[in-house]
């Protein structure tokens, strides 16, 4: 299993987040669900497998999260049974994903932003 904690600077092998070979993969939760870091590195995306395109799996975004808490919540809500290794990888993510080209947020700003997720 390909598991990365936080890859905002990862360069995907495909420019499309829906591609099966998108390499900014955080965890493959099960056969139908995965978590990736978006191409801009500003959010985690919970994706579900939605058929195939040109013979490879096509992934569709279900939830877009800036906080680990939100990602854990939506993963449990939508993904069903989650591989224990993948669940541990998602649980170990930082509280907040930081955009690579923006200043880090202060704890006060983070707490205010969490209320809007």
N, C-alpha and C positions, 0 to 999 in steps of 0.2 A: 504494500500500500504506500502510495506517495503522500507523505504528510509533511506540511510546512506550517510553522506557527504564524508567521506574518511576513508576507512577501510583497510589499508594495513596490519594490524595485525589480521584481521578477519580470523577465521578458517572455511572454507567451510564445509558443511555437506557432500558434495561430493568432491572428489579430481578433478573431471572433470569440467572444466569451461563450458562445453556444457550441463551439467546436469540441469534439471529444478529446482532442490533443492539446487543449489549452493547459499550459503547464503551471499557472499560478494557482495550483490546487492546494487547498488546505487539508481536506479529507474527503474520502469517498464514504458516505454514511452507510449506504447499502447499494443494491443494484439500480435503484431508481433515483437516488438523491446524492448530491455532493455539495460541498462548500468551496467557493473560490474567492480569491481576492480580485476585485474588479481591475480592469486594465489601467485605470488612473491611480489605483492604490489607495482609494479613499473609503472603501466599504467592502464588507464581506457580502457575498451573494449566496443564498441558499437556492440551489437549482434542482429541478427535476428533469429526468430524462423524458423527452417527448418525441419518440420515434427516431427515424434515421433520415439523413440527408447524404446522398452520394455514397451510401453503404456504411456510413459511420454514425454513431450516436449523435443526436442533437439535444442540447441542453437548453432549458428555458428558465429564466429567473423567476422565483416565487416570492422571495423576501430579500430586502436590501437593508443591511444593518451596519451601523457605525460602532455599536457597543457589543462586547462579548455577551453581556446579559441578554440582549435582544436576540442575538444569534442562537444562543442556547435555548431560549424560549421557543422561537419559531421552529428550530430543528426538532425539538421534542413534540411540538404540536403537529407538524406536517409530515415528517419523514417516517413515522412508524418505528419499527425495530431498527436500531442503530448499532453497527458494529462497535464493540467495546473499545477497540483501539481508536477508532474515529471519534467516538464520544469523548474519550480522554483528550484527544488532540483539540477538539473544539472547546472543551472545558478549560484547557490550559492557555487559550488565547488571552491576550491582554484585555484589560477593561475597555479600551478604546483603540480603534485603528487610527493611526496618524497619517495624514496625507504627506507624501514625501517632500513636497515643495512648499508646504505651509508651516508656520510656526506651531509648535506643540501647544495644545490647549491646557490652560490651568485647571486644577481640580474644580474650581467654582464654575468655570465655563462648561466643563464636562457634565457636571451635575445638572446644570440648566438645560443643556442639550438633550440629556437622557429623558427628560420629561416630555420631549416632543417626539420621541420615537414611538 
